[in-house]
């Protein structure tokens, strides 16, 4: 009788993976931002994530609460290949301590847009995988969140971005994240109320350079602005700023603020390939602070199984 022994070999290999990291920028204006002196960007990477094996971190949003800065962002779980929402805390906005995963659903989450209203803190993450825009409320900030309701449903909405202005809530979102060339606009009397699509929606058509939201919609000097990510010819190249010059329930107009992007890829380092997100906040001394993200290619060691 002949016994055949089969050997399993594990051969080493090097994979090239795409990774995102998070940095902090400051400036005299939300349209002129750069890395501050004294810190080394990126301030948060996958290596800071301690509760899951992460491939990358991205889509950061800031909130000032009880004399501390909080940042919420996507963590891509290497094992499930799903995005989860995590947070970090900082005393000065420059040096950050990872806090942990705070929102984990059986589907992909990203872009954790933060909203404060009537002494409550809300989270509106991208949840296009279930074709909805979902509203969560902090039951115990920053670690516990409860689902309030779906604000929109029926399409794979990407990067929903909200602001309260002119006694109404407004929401910008992309409903076709494969093309990223059409921006839709909705409004509501109340955050938890019924949302109506604007009669001019989509308000950006056939323009992948600045259709998809790229961070917080914000006010500066009494004027309204939004950031847009440039996704042509490749996803996540750079971020533009646009001024919203007319916003009513019947009309919408916007214009490019300047002919240079707010942030872009450097060709080297942690944001070599591009940047696609800016969340900016005033510091109270005439300066601004922003969290940004950038991406690059990285090498990862692995093994190929052969018999």
VOSE-340148 format. One record per residue (C-alpha): x, y, z negated; residue number from 1. Coordinates in Angstrom, 2 decimals. Layout:
! residues N
<atom><px>X</px><py>Y</py><pz>Z</pz><drendren>NUM</drendren></atom>
...
! end
This chain:
! residues 307
<atom><px>0.00</px><py>0.00</py><pz>0.00</pz><drendren>1</drendren></atom>
<atom><px>1.40</px><py>3.34</py><pz>1.07</pz><drendren>2</drendren></atom>
<atom><px>0.71</px><py>6.39</py><pz>-1.04</pz><drendren>3</drendren></atom>
<atom><px>0.76</px><py>9.78</py><pz>0.72</pz><drendren>4</drendren></atom>
<atom><px>1.69</px><py>12.73</py><pz>-1.40</pz><drendren>5</drendren></atom>
<atom><px>0.63</px><py>16.11</py><pz>-0.08</pz><drendren>6</drendren></atom>
<atom><px>2.62</px><py>19.09</py><pz>-1.14</pz><drendren>7</drendren></atom>
<atom><px>1.17</px><py>22.56</py><pz>-1.42</pz><drendren>8</drendren></atom>
<atom><px>3.57</px><py>25.33</py><pz>-0.58</pz><drendren>9</drendren></atom>
<atom><px>3.16</px><py>28.95</py><pz>-1.52</pz><drendren>10</drendren></atom>
<atom><px>5.11</px><py>31.12</py><pz>0.86</pz><drendren>11</drendren></atom>
<atom><px>5.79</px><py>34.75</py><pz>-0.09</pz><drendren>12</drendren></atom>
<atom><px>4.43</px><py>37.52</py><pz>2.09</pz><drendren>13</drendren></atom>
<atom><px>4.21</px><py>41.29</py><pz>2.07</pz><drendren>14</drendren></atom>
<atom><px>0.83</px><py>42.90</py><pz>2.78</pz><drendren>15</drendren></atom>
<atom><px>0.26</px><py>46.52</py><pz>3.70</pz><drendren>16</drendren></atom>
<atom><px>-2.69</px><py>47.98</py><pz>1.79</pz><drendren>17</drendren></atom>
<atom><px>-4.42</px><py>51.34</py><pz>1.88</pz><drendren>18</drendren></atom>
<atom><px>-4.47</px><py>53.14</py><pz>-1.48</pz><drendren>19</drendren></atom>
<atom><px>-5.91</px><py>56.38</py><pz>-2.86</pz><drendren>20</drendren></atom>
<atom><px>-4.71</px><py>58.37</py><pz>-5.85</pz><drendren>21</drendren></atom>
<atom><px>-5.88</px><py>61.49</py><pz>-7.71</pz><drendren>22</drendren></atom>
<atom><px>-4.08</px><py>64.77</py><pz>-8.20</pz><drendren>23</drendren></atom>
<atom><px>-4.63</px><py>68.16</py><pz>-9.84</pz><drendren>24</drendren></atom>
<atom><px>-4.33</px><py>71.46</py><pz>-7.94</pz><drendren>25</drendren></atom>
<atom><px>-4.71</px><py>75.05</py><pz>-9.14</pz><drendren>26</drendren></atom>
<atom><px>-4.84</px><py>78.46</py><pz>-7.50</pz><drendren>27</drendren></atom>
<atom><px>-6.00</px><py>82.06</py><pz>-7.49</pz><drendren>28</drendren></atom>
<atom><px>-8.86</px><py>81.09</py><pz>-5.19</pz><drendren>29</drendren></atom>
<atom><px>-10.86</px><py>77.94</py><pz>-4.38</pz><drendren>30</drendren></atom>
<atom><px>-9.54</px><py>78.40</py><pz>-0.83</pz><drendren>31</drendren></atom>
<atom><px>-5.83</px><py>78.53</py><pz>-1.76</pz><drendren>32</drendren></atom>
<atom><px>-4.93</px><py>75.56</py><pz>-3.95</pz><drendren>33</drendren></atom>
<atom><px>-1.60</px><py>73.87</py><pz>-4.60</pz><drendren>34</drendren></atom>
<atom><px>0.04</px><py>71.57</py><pz>-7.18</pz><drendren>35</drendren></atom>
<atom><px>0.73</px><py>73.41</py><pz>-10.46</pz><drendren>36</drendren></atom>
<atom><px>4.22</px><py>73.64</py><pz>-11.86</pz><drendren>37</drendren></atom>
<atom><px>5.12</px><py>71.29</py><pz>-14.66</pz><drendren>38</drendren></atom>
<atom><px>3.13</px><py>68.19</py><pz>-13.70</pz><drendren>39</drendren></atom>
<atom><px>3.79</px><py>65.37</py><pz>-11.31</pz><drendren>40</drendren></atom>
<atom><px>1.01</px><py>64.39</py><pz>-8.96</pz><drendren>41</drendren></atom>
<atom><px>-0.71</px><py>62.03</py><pz>-8.71</pz><drendren>42</drendren></atom>
<atom><px>-2.05</px><py>62.22</py><pz>-12.27</pz><drendren>43</drendren></atom>
<atom><px>-4.16</px><py>59.07</py><pz>-11.92</pz><drendren>44</drendren></atom>
<atom><px>-3.45</px><py>55.93</py><pz>-9.89</pz><drendren>45</drendren></atom>
<atom><px>-4.55</px><py>52.30</py><pz>-9.88</pz><drendren>46</drendren></atom>
<atom><px>-1.78</px><py>51.57</py><pz>-12.39</pz><drendren>47</drendren></atom>
<atom><px>-3.57</px><py>53.66</py><pz>-15.02</pz><drendren>48</drendren></atom>
<atom><px>-6.67</px><py>51.44</py><pz>-14.83</pz><drendren>49</drendren></atom>
<atom><px>-6.50</px><py>48.96</py><pz>-17.70</pz><drendren>50</drendren></atom>
<atom><px>-9.86</px><py>47.14</py><pz>-17.70</pz><drendren>51</drendren></atom>
<atom><px>-9.96</px><py>45.78</py><pz>-14.12</pz><drendren>52</drendren></atom>
<atom><px>-7.37</px><py>44.99</py><pz>-11.48</pz><drendren>53</drendren></atom>
<atom><px>-7.71</px><py>48.07</py><pz>-9.32</pz><drendren>54</drendren></atom>
<atom><px>-6.60</px><py>48.68</py><pz>-5.77</pz><drendren>55</drendren></atom>
<atom><px>-7.08</px><py>52.45</py><pz>-5.95</pz><drendren>56</drendren></atom>
<atom><px>-8.83</px><py>55.42</py><pz>-7.55</pz><drendren>57</drendren></atom>
<atom><px>-10.60</px><py>58.17</py><pz>-5.58</pz><drendren>58</drendren></atom>
<atom><px>-13.50</px><py>60.68</py><pz>-5.40</pz><drendren>59</drendren></atom>
<atom><px>-12.81</px><py>62.59</py><pz>-8.66</pz><drendren>60</drendren></atom>
<atom><px>-15.23</px><py>65.06</py><pz>-10.29</pz><drendren>61</drendren></atom>
<atom><px>-14.54</px><py>67.27</py><pz>-13.31</pz><drendren>62</drendren></atom>
<atom><px>-16.65</px><py>68.38</py><pz>-16.25</pz><drendren>63</drendren></atom>
<atom><px>-15.75</px><py>70.65</py><pz>-19.17</pz><drendren>64</drendren></atom>
<atom><px>-17.48</px><py>69.33</py><pz>-22.30</pz><drendren>65</drendren></atom>
<atom><px>-16.86</px><py>69.97</py><pz>-26.03</pz><drendren>66</drendren></atom>
<atom><px>-13.50</px><py>71.67</py><pz>-25.41</pz><drendren>67</drendren></atom>
<atom><px>-12.18</px><py>68.76</py><pz>-23.33</pz><drendren>68</drendren></atom>
<atom><px>-11.95</px><py>68.05</py><pz>-19.65</pz><drendren>69</drendren></atom>
<atom><px>-13.52</px><py>64.85</py><pz>-18.33</pz><drendren>70</drendren></atom>
<atom><px>-12.93</px><py>63.35</py><pz>-14.93</pz><drendren>71</drendren></atom>
<atom><px>-15.15</px><py>60.71</py><pz>-13.34</pz><drendren>72</drendren></atom>
<atom><px>-13.97</px><py>58.79</py><pz>-10.29</pz><drendren>73</drendren></atom>
<atom><px>-14.26</px><py>55.61</py><pz>-8.27</pz><drendren>74</drendren></atom>
<atom><px>-12.18</px><py>52.58</py><pz>-9.15</pz><drendren>75</drendren></atom>
<atom><px>-12.04</px><py>49.94</py><pz>-6.42</pz><drendren>76</drendren></atom>
<atom><px>-12.00</px><py>46.54</py><pz>-8.12</pz><drendren>77</drendren></atom>
<atom><px>-9.49</px><py>44.28</py><pz>-6.32</pz><drendren>78</drendren></atom>
<atom><px>-11.40</px><py>41.10</py><pz>-7.18</pz><drendren>79</drendren></atom>
<atom><px>-15.00</px><py>42.09</py><pz>-6.39</pz><drendren>80</drendren></atom>
<atom><px>-14.06</px><py>44.65</py><pz>-3.67</pz><drendren>81</drendren></atom>
<atom><px>-16.70</px><py>46.94</py><pz>-5.18</pz><drendren>82</drendren></atom>
<atom><px>-16.34</px><py>50.46</py><pz>-6.40</pz><drendren>83</drendren></atom>
<atom><px>-17.04</px><py>51.13</py><pz>-10.09</pz><drendren>84</drendren></atom>
<atom><px>-17.22</px><py>54.46</py><pz>-11.91</pz><drendren>85</drendren></atom>
<atom><px>-14.59</px><py>55.23</py><pz>-14.55</pz><drendren>86</drendren></atom>
<atom><px>-13.55</px><py>58.28</py><pz>-16.53</pz><drendren>87</drendren></atom>
<atom><px>-10.46</px><py>59.93</py><pz>-17.98</pz><drendren>88</drendren></atom>
<atom><px>-10.09</px><py>62.70</py><pz>-20.56</pz><drendren>89</drendren></atom>
<atom><px>-7.71</px><py>65.65</py><pz>-20.88</pz><drendren>90</drendren></atom>
<atom><px>-7.14</px><py>68.50</py><pz>-23.32</pz><drendren>91</drendren></atom>
<atom><px>-5.60</px><py>70.84</py><pz>-20.75</pz><drendren>92</drendren></atom>
<atom><px>-6.88</px><py>69.54</py><pz>-17.42</pz><drendren>93</drendren></atom>
<atom><px>-3.35</px><py>68.61</py><pz>-16.39</pz><drendren>94</drendren></atom>
<atom><px>-2.44</px><py>65.52</py><pz>-18.41</pz><drendren>95</drendren></atom>
<atom><px>-4.95</px><py>62.68</py><pz>-18.38</pz><drendren>96</drendren></atom>
<atom><px>-5.73</px><py>59.59</py><pz>-20.46</pz><drendren>97</drendren></atom>
<atom><px>-7.69</px><py>56.80</py><pz>-18.80</pz><drendren>98</drendren></atom>
<atom><px>-10.93</px><py>55.98</py><pz>-20.64</pz><drendren>99</drendren></atom>
<atom><px>-12.45</px><py>52.98</py><pz>-18.87</pz><drendren>100</drendren></atom>
<atom><px>-15.22</px><py>51.78</py><pz>-16.56</pz><drendren>101</drendren></atom>
<atom><px>-18.56</px><py>53.38</py><pz>-17.50</pz><drendren>102</drendren></atom>
<atom><px>-20.85</px><py>52.37</py><pz>-14.63</pz><drendren>103</drendren></atom>
<atom><px>-20.72</px><py>48.95</py><pz>-13.02</pz><drendren>104</drendren></atom>
<atom><px>-23.51</px><py>47.76</py><pz>-10.72</pz><drendren>105</drendren></atom>
<atom><px>-23.78</px><py>44.64</py><pz>-8.54</pz><drendren>106</drendren></atom>
<atom><px>-23.14</px><py>46.89</py><pz>-5.52</pz><drendren>107</drendren></atom>
<atom><px>-20.54</px><py>49.46</py><pz>-4.47</pz><drendren>108</drendren></atom>
<atom><px>-20.43</px><py>52.84</py><pz>-6.23</pz><drendren>109</drendren></atom>
<atom><px>-18.29</px><py>55.88</py><pz>-5.48</pz><drendren>110</drendren></atom>
<atom><px>-18.38</px><py>59.72</py><pz>-5.40</pz><drendren>111</drendren></atom>
<atom><px>-19.68</px><py>60.24</py><pz>-8.99</pz><drendren>112</drendren></atom>
<atom><px>-21.18</px><py>63.73</py><pz>-8.61</pz><drendren>113</drendren></atom>
<atom><px>-21.75</px><py>65.33</py><pz>-12.02</pz><drendren>114</drendren></atom>
<atom><px>-24.68</px><py>67.66</py><pz>-12.80</pz><drendren>115</drendren></atom>
<atom><px>-25.58</px><py>69.40</py><pz>-16.06</pz><drendren>116</drendren></atom>
<atom><px>-29.16</px><py>70.59</py><pz>-16.56</pz><drendren>117</drendren></atom>
<atom><px>-31.26</px><py>71.44</py><pz>-19.65</pz><drendren>118</drendren></atom>
<atom><px>-28.52</px><py>70.23</py><pz>-22.01</pz><drendren>119</drendren></atom>
<atom><px>-28.37</px><py>66.87</py><pz>-20.27</pz><drendren>120</drendren></atom>
<atom><px>-25.53</px><py>65.43</py><pz>-18.19</pz><drendren>121</drendren></atom>
<atom><px>-26.43</px><py>63.55</py><pz>-15.03</pz><drendren>122</drendren></atom>
<atom><px>-24.48</px><py>61.42</py><pz>-12.59</pz><drendren>123</drendren></atom>
<atom><px>-25.39</px><py>61.00</py><pz>-8.91</pz><drendren>124</drendren></atom>
<atom><px>-22.95</px><py>58.46</py><pz>-7.47</pz><drendren>125</drendren></atom>
<atom><px>-22.91</px><py>57.28</py><pz>-3.90</pz><drendren>126</drendren></atom>
<atom><px>-24.97</px><py>54.08</py><pz>-3.83</pz><drendren>127</drendren></atom>
<atom><px>-25.55</px><py>53.73</py><pz>-0.10</pz><drendren>128</drendren></atom>
<atom><px>-25.05</px><py>49.97</py><pz>-0.35</pz><drendren>129</drendren></atom>
<atom><px>-28.62</px><py>49.75</py><pz>-1.71</pz><drendren>130</drendren></atom>
<atom><px>-29.89</px><py>52.51</py><pz>0.62</pz><drendren>131</drendren></atom>
<atom><px>-30.68</px><py>54.95</py><pz>-2.16</pz><drendren>132</drendren></atom>
<atom><px>-29.51</px><py>58.05</py><pz>-3.99</pz><drendren>133</drendren></atom>
<atom><px>-29.69</px><py>57.11</py><pz>-7.67</pz><drendren>134</drendren></atom>
<atom><px>-29.85</px><py>59.51</py><pz>-10.61</pz><drendren>135</drendren></atom>
<atom><px>-28.28</px><py>58.45</py><pz>-13.94</pz><drendren>136</drendren></atom>
<atom><px>-28.42</px><py>60.30</py><pz>-17.27</pz><drendren>137</drendren></atom>
<atom><px>-25.82</px><py>60.13</py><pz>-20.04</pz><drendren>138</drendren></atom>
<atom><px>-27.40</px><py>58.42</py><pz>-23.04</pz><drendren>139</drendren></atom>
<atom><px>-24.06</px><py>58.57</py><pz>-24.87</pz><drendren>140</drendren></atom>
<atom><px>-21.49</px><py>60.70</py><pz>-23.08</pz><drendren>141</drendren></atom>
<atom><px>-19.12</px><py>59.75</py><pz>-21.54</pz><drendren>142</drendren></atom>
<atom><px>-19.47</px><py>55.98</py><pz>-21.79</pz><drendren>143</drendren></atom>
<atom><px>-23.17</px><py>55.10</py><pz>-21.50</pz><drendren>144</drendren></atom>
<atom><px>-25.48</px><py>55.92</py><pz>-18.60</pz><drendren>145</drendren></atom>
<atom><px>-29.09</px><py>54.96</py><pz>-17.87</pz><drendren>146</drendren></atom>
<atom><px>-30.82</px><py>54.93</py><pz>-14.51</pz><drendren>147</drendren></atom>
<atom><px>-33.51</px><py>57.61</py><pz>-14.30</pz><drendren>148</drendren></atom>
<atom><px>-34.88</px><py>57.07</py><pz>-10.80</pz><drendren>149</drendren></atom>
<atom><px>-34.10</px><py>56.99</py><pz>-7.10</pz><drendren>150</drendren></atom>
<atom><px>-34.06</px><py>60.49</py><pz>-5.64</pz><drendren>151</drendren></atom>
<atom><px>-34.00</px><py>59.22</py><pz>-2.05</pz><drendren>152</drendren></atom>
<atom><px>-34.42</px><py>55.76</py><pz>-0.57</pz><drendren>153</drendren></atom>
<atom><px>-34.38</px><py>54.01</py><pz>2.76</pz><drendren>154</drendren></atom>
<atom><px>-30.98</px><py>54.87</py><pz>4.27</pz><drendren>155</drendren></atom>
<atom><px>-27.29</px><py>54.33</py><pz>3.38</pz><drendren>156</drendren></atom>
<atom><px>-26.77</px><py>57.86</py><pz>2.06</pz><drendren>157</drendren></atom>
<atom><px>-23.12</px><py>58.79</py><pz>1.59</pz><drendren>158</drendren></atom>
<atom><px>-21.60</px><py>61.40</py><pz>-0.74</pz><drendren>159</drendren></atom>
<atom><px>-24.78</px><py>63.12</py><pz>-2.00</pz><drendren>160</drendren></atom>
<atom><px>-23.87</px><py>66.63</py><pz>-3.24</pz><drendren>161</drendren></atom>
<atom><px>-26.29</px><py>68.76</py><pz>-5.29</pz><drendren>162</drendren></atom>
<atom><px>-26.61</px><py>72.35</py><pz>-6.46</pz><drendren>163</drendren></atom>
<atom><px>-29.33</px><py>74.44</py><pz>-8.11</pz><drendren>164</drendren></atom>
<atom><px>-29.92</px><py>77.77</py><pz>-6.34</pz><drendren>165</drendren></atom>
<atom><px>-32.88</px><py>80.05</py><pz>-5.61</pz><drendren>166</drendren></atom>
<atom><px>-34.99</px><py>78.18</py><pz>-8.21</pz><drendren>167</drendren></atom>
<atom><px>-34.62</px><py>74.88</py><pz>-6.33</pz><drendren>168</drendren></atom>
<atom><px>-32.37</px><py>71.87</py><pz>-6.17</pz><drendren>169</drendren></atom>
<atom><px>-30.58</px><py>71.22</py><pz>-2.89</pz><drendren>170</drendren></atom>
<atom><px>-28.88</px><py>68.03</py><pz>-1.76</pz><drendren>171</drendren></atom>
<atom><px>-26.47</px><py>67.45</py><pz>1.12</pz><drendren>172</drendren></atom>
<atom><px>-25.76</px><py>63.89</py><pz>2.30</pz><drendren>173</drendren></atom>
<atom><px>-24.68</px><py>61.84</py><pz>5.29</pz><drendren>174</drendren></atom>
<atom><px>-27.08</px><py>59.05</py><pz>6.24</pz><drendren>175</drendren></atom>
<atom><px>-24.81</px><py>57.32</py><pz>8.79</pz><drendren>176</drendren></atom>
<atom><px>-21.42</px><py>56.81</py><pz>7.09</pz><drendren>177</drendren></atom>
<atom><px>-20.13</px><py>54.89</py><pz>10.11</pz><drendren>178</drendren></atom>
<atom><px>-20.17</px><py>58.02</py><pz>12.28</pz><drendren>179</drendren></atom>
<atom><px>-19.93</px><py>60.79</py><pz>9.67</pz><drendren>180</drendren></atom>
<atom><px>-21.05</px><py>63.39</py><pz>12.19</pz><drendren>181</drendren></atom>
<atom><px>-24.52</px><py>64.41</py><pz>10.96</pz><drendren>182</drendren></atom>
<atom><px>-25.29</px><py>66.25</py><pz>7.69</pz><drendren>183</drendren></atom>
<atom><px>-28.77</px><py>66.08</py><pz>6.22</pz><drendren>184</drendren></atom>
<atom><px>-30.29</px><py>68.53</py><pz>3.74</pz><drendren>185</drendren></atom>
<atom><px>-33.04</px><py>68.01</py><pz>1.15</pz><drendren>186</drendren></atom>
<atom><px>-34.65</px><py>70.17</py><pz>-1.54</pz><drendren>187</drendren></atom>
<atom><px>-36.81</px><py>69.71</py><pz>-4.65</pz><drendren>188</drendren></atom>
<atom><px>-38.49</px><py>71.86</py><pz>-7.28</pz><drendren>189</drendren></atom>
<atom><px>-37.14</px><py>69.64</py><pz>-10.06</pz><drendren>190</drendren></atom>
<atom><px>-34.10</px><py>67.40</py><pz>-10.27</pz><drendren>191</drendren></atom>
<atom><px>-36.21</px><py>64.36</py><pz>-11.13</pz><drendren>192</drendren></atom>
<atom><px>-39.02</px><py>65.36</py><pz>-8.81</pz><drendren>193</drendren></atom>
<atom><px>-39.92</px><py>64.59</py><pz>-5.22</pz><drendren>194</drendren></atom>
<atom><px>-37.35</px><py>65.51</py><pz>-2.58</pz><drendren>195</drendren></atom>
<atom><px>-38.27</px><py>66.91</py><pz>0.83</pz><drendren>196</drendren></atom>
<atom><px>-36.08</px><py>66.92</py><pz>3.91</pz><drendren>197</drendren></atom>
<atom><px>-35.35</px><py>70.38</py><pz>5.24</pz><drendren>198</drendren></atom>
<atom><px>-37.11</px><py>71.19</py><pz>8.56</pz><drendren>199</drendren></atom>
<atom><px>-33.72</px><py>72.06</py><pz>10.12</pz><drendren>200</drendren></atom>
<atom><px>-32.14</px><py>68.82</py><pz>8.94</pz><drendren>201</drendren></atom>
<atom><px>-29.73</px><py>67.53</py><pz>10.13</pz><drendren>202</drendren></atom>
<atom><px>-28.02</px><py>70.88</py><pz>9.66</pz><drendren>203</drendren></atom>
<atom><px>-24.76</px><py>69.63</py><pz>11.21</pz><drendren>204</drendren></atom>
<atom><px>-24.97</px><py>67.46</py><pz>14.32</pz><drendren>205</drendren></atom>
<atom><px>-22.29</px><py>65.63</py><pz>16.31</pz><drendren>206</drendren></atom>
<atom><px>-19.42</px><py>67.08</py><pz>14.29</pz><drendren>207</drendren></atom>
<atom><px>-17.29</px><py>64.58</py><pz>12.35</pz><drendren>208</drendren></atom>
<atom><px>-14.87</px><py>67.37</py><pz>11.41</pz><drendren>209</drendren></atom>
<atom><px>-17.15</px><py>68.93</py><pz>8.77</pz><drendren>210</drendren></atom>
<atom><px>-20.42</px><py>67.02</py><pz>8.48</pz><drendren>211</drendren></atom>
<atom><px>-19.66</px><py>64.71</py><pz>5.56</pz><drendren>212</drendren></atom>
<atom><px>-19.45</px><py>66.31</py><pz>2.08</pz><drendren>213</drendren></atom>
<atom><px>-15.97</px><py>66.47</py><pz>0.62</pz><drendren>214</drendren></atom>
<atom><px>-16.59</px><py>67.58</py><pz>-2.97</pz><drendren>215</drendren></atom>
<atom><px>-18.68</px><py>69.92</py><pz>-5.08</pz><drendren>216</drendren></atom>
<atom><px>-20.98</px><py>72.60</py><pz>-3.68</pz><drendren>217</drendren></atom>
<atom><px>-20.09</px><py>75.74</py><pz>-5.67</pz><drendren>218</drendren></atom>
<atom><px>-20.63</px><py>79.47</py><pz>-6.14</pz><drendren>219</drendren></atom>
<atom><px>-17.89</px><py>82.09</py><pz>-5.99</pz><drendren>220</drendren></atom>
<atom><px>-18.51</px><py>85.82</py><pz>-6.16</pz><drendren>221</drendren></atom>
<atom><px>-22.26</px><py>85.27</py><pz>-5.81</pz><drendren>222</drendren></atom>
<atom><px>-21.77</px><py>83.36</py><pz>-2.55</pz><drendren>223</drendren></atom>
<atom><px>-22.32</px><py>79.66</py><pz>-1.89</pz><drendren>224</drendren></atom>
<atom><px>-19.73</px><py>77.29</py><pz>-0.46</pz><drendren>225</drendren></atom>
<atom><px>-19.26</px><py>73.62</py><pz>0.26</pz><drendren>226</drendren></atom>
<atom><px>-16.28</px><py>71.42</py><pz>1.07</pz><drendren>227</drendren></atom>
<atom><px>-16.38</px><py>69.02</py><pz>4.03</pz><drendren>228</drendren></atom>
<atom><px>-14.10</px><py>66.12</py><pz>4.83</pz><drendren>229</drendren></atom>
<atom><px>-12.61</px><py>65.89</py><pz>8.31</pz><drendren>230</drendren></atom>
<atom><px>-13.08</px><py>62.34</py><pz>9.61</pz><drendren>231</drendren></atom>
<atom><px>-11.86</px><py>62.70</py><pz>13.19</pz><drendren>232</drendren></atom>
<atom><px>-9.94</px><py>61.06</py><pz>14.70</pz><drendren>233</drendren></atom>
<atom><px>-9.43</px><py>59.10</py><pz>11.46</pz><drendren>234</drendren></atom>
<atom><px>-11.26</px><py>58.99</py><pz>8.15</pz><drendren>235</drendren></atom>
<atom><px>-10.08</px><py>61.25</py><pz>5.34</pz><drendren>236</drendren></atom>
<atom><px>-7.67</px><py>63.56</py><pz>7.19</pz><drendren>237</drendren></atom>
<atom><px>-8.27</px><py>66.90</py><pz>5.46</pz><drendren>238</drendren></atom>
<atom><px>-10.88</px><py>69.12</py><pz>3.80</pz><drendren>239</drendren></atom>
<atom><px>-12.49</px><py>72.31</py><pz>5.15</pz><drendren>240</drendren></atom>
<atom><px>-14.40</px><py>75.01</py><pz>3.27</pz><drendren>241</drendren></atom>
<atom><px>-17.65</px><py>76.39</py><pz>4.65</pz><drendren>242</drendren></atom>
<atom><px>-19.74</px><py>79.30</py><pz>3.41</pz><drendren>243</drendren></atom>
<atom><px>-23.48</px><py>78.69</py><pz>3.32</pz><drendren>244</drendren></atom>
<atom><px>-24.77</px><py>82.06</py><pz>4.53</pz><drendren>245</drendren></atom>
<atom><px>-28.49</px><py>81.24</py><pz>4.61</pz><drendren>246</drendren></atom>
<atom><px>-30.33</px><py>78.67</py><pz>2.50</pz><drendren>247</drendren></atom>
<atom><px>-34.11</px><py>78.72</py><pz>2.35</pz><drendren>248</drendren></atom>
<atom><px>-36.81</px><py>76.09</py><pz>2.78</pz><drendren>249</drendren></atom>
<atom><px>-37.06</px><py>77.08</py><pz>6.47</pz><drendren>250</drendren></atom>
<atom><px>-33.57</px><py>78.22</py><pz>7.51</pz><drendren>251</drendren></atom>
<atom><px>-29.95</px><py>77.14</py><pz>7.10</pz><drendren>252</drendren></atom>
<atom><px>-26.73</px><py>78.70</py><pz>8.35</pz><drendren>253</drendren></atom>
<atom><px>-23.08</px><py>78.15</py><pz>7.51</pz><drendren>254</drendren></atom>
<atom><px>-19.69</px><py>79.25</py><pz>8.78</pz><drendren>255</drendren></atom>
<atom><px>-16.10</px><py>78.12</py><pz>8.45</pz><drendren>256</drendren></atom>
<atom><px>-14.30</px><py>80.13</py><pz>5.74</pz><drendren>257</drendren></atom>
<atom><px>-10.83</px><py>80.01</py><pz>7.31</pz><drendren>258</drendren></atom>
<atom><px>-8.98</px><py>78.38</py><pz>10.16</pz><drendren>259</drendren></atom>
<atom><px>-6.79</px><py>76.31</py><pz>7.82</pz><drendren>260</drendren></atom>
<atom><px>-7.96</px><py>73.28</py><pz>5.81</pz><drendren>261</drendren></atom>
<atom><px>-8.04</px><py>73.53</py><pz>2.02</pz><drendren>262</drendren></atom>
<atom><px>-5.99</px><py>70.34</py><pz>1.57</pz><drendren>263</drendren></atom>
<atom><px>-4.45</px><py>67.95</py><pz>4.06</pz><drendren>264</drendren></atom>
<atom><px>-2.06</px><py>65.03</py><pz>4.33</pz><drendren>265</drendren></atom>
<atom><px>1.61</px><py>65.79</py><pz>3.86</pz><drendren>266</drendren></atom>
<atom><px>3.11</px><py>63.00</py><pz>5.97</pz><drendren>267</drendren></atom>
<atom><px>4.87</px><py>61.58</py><pz>2.91</pz><drendren>268</drendren></atom>
<atom><px>4.22</px><py>60.55</py><pz>-0.68</pz><drendren>269</drendren></atom>
<atom><px>0.90</px><py>59.83</py><pz>-2.38</pz><drendren>270</drendren></atom>
<atom><px>-1.14</px><py>61.84</py><pz>0.17</pz><drendren>271</drendren></atom>
<atom><px>0.87</px><py>60.96</py><pz>3.26</pz><drendren>272</drendren></atom>
<atom><px>-2.11</px><py>59.96</py><pz>5.42</pz><drendren>273</drendren></atom>
<atom><px>-4.63</px><py>62.58</py><pz>4.33</pz><drendren>274</drendren></atom>
<atom><px>-6.88</px><py>64.05</py><pz>1.64</pz><drendren>275</drendren></atom>
<atom><px>-10.69</px><py>64.04</py><pz>1.66</pz><drendren>276</drendren></atom>
<atom><px>-12.01</px><py>65.44</py><pz>-1.63</pz><drendren>277</drendren></atom>
<atom><px>-11.91</px><py>68.64</py><pz>-3.71</pz><drendren>278</drendren></atom>
<atom><px>-13.86</px><py>69.47</py><pz>-6.88</pz><drendren>279</drendren></atom>
<atom><px>-13.07</px><py>73.02</py><pz>-8.02</pz><drendren>280</drendren></atom>
<atom><px>-13.89</px><py>74.87</py><pz>-11.27</pz><drendren>281</drendren></atom>
<atom><px>-13.12</px><py>78.40</py><pz>-12.54</pz><drendren>282</drendren></atom>
<atom><px>-10.77</px><py>78.59</py><pz>-15.52</pz><drendren>283</drendren></atom>
<atom><px>-12.01</px><py>81.95</py><pz>-16.81</pz><drendren>284</drendren></atom>
<atom><px>-8.75</px><py>83.84</py><pz>-16.23</pz><drendren>285</drendren></atom>
<atom><px>-9.27</px><py>84.39</py><pz>-12.53</pz><drendren>286</drendren></atom>
<atom><px>-7.69</px><py>81.07</py><pz>-11.64</pz><drendren>287</drendren></atom>
<atom><px>-9.23</px><py>77.81</py><pz>-10.47</pz><drendren>288</drendren></atom>
<atom><px>-8.52</px><py>74.16</py><pz>-11.18</pz><drendren>289</drendren></atom>
<atom><px>-9.41</px><py>71.30</py><pz>-8.87</pz><drendren>290</drendren></atom>
<atom><px>-9.14</px><py>67.55</py><pz>-8.77</pz><drendren>291</drendren></atom>
<atom><px>-8.24</px><py>66.15</py><pz>-5.36</pz><drendren>292</drendren></atom>
<atom><px>-7.42</px><py>62.78</py><pz>-3.85</pz><drendren>293</drendren></atom>
<atom><px>-5.05</px><py>61.52</py><pz>-1.20</pz><drendren>294</drendren></atom>
<atom><px>-4.18</px><py>58.26</py><pz>0.52</pz><drendren>295</drendren></atom>
<atom><px>-1.19</px><py>56.39</py><pz>1.83</pz><drendren>296</drendren></atom>
<atom><px>-0.11</px><py>52.92</py><pz>2.87</pz><drendren>297</drendren></atom>
<atom><px>1.58</px><py>50.74</py><pz>0.27</pz><drendren>298</drendren></atom>
<atom><px>3.27</px><py>47.35</py><pz>0.22</pz><drendren>299</drendren></atom>
<atom><px>1.91</px><py>44.55</py><pz>-1.92</pz><drendren>300</drendren></atom>
<atom><px>3.56</px><py>41.20</py><pz>-2.54</pz><drendren>301</drendren></atom>
<atom><px>1.45</px><py>38.07</py><pz>-2.19</pz><drendren>302</drendren></atom>
<atom><px>1.60</px><py>34.40</py><pz>-1.28</pz><drendren>303</drendren></atom>
<atom><px>0.31</px><py>32.33</py><pz>1.62</pz><drendren>304</drendren></atom>
<atom><px>-0.87</px><py>28.84</py><pz>0.72</pz><drendren>305</drendren></atom>
<atom><px>0.19</px><py>26.04</py><pz>3.05</pz><drendren>306</drendren></atom>
<atom><px>-0.14</px><py>22.26</py><pz>2.85</pz><drendren>307</drendren></atom>
! end
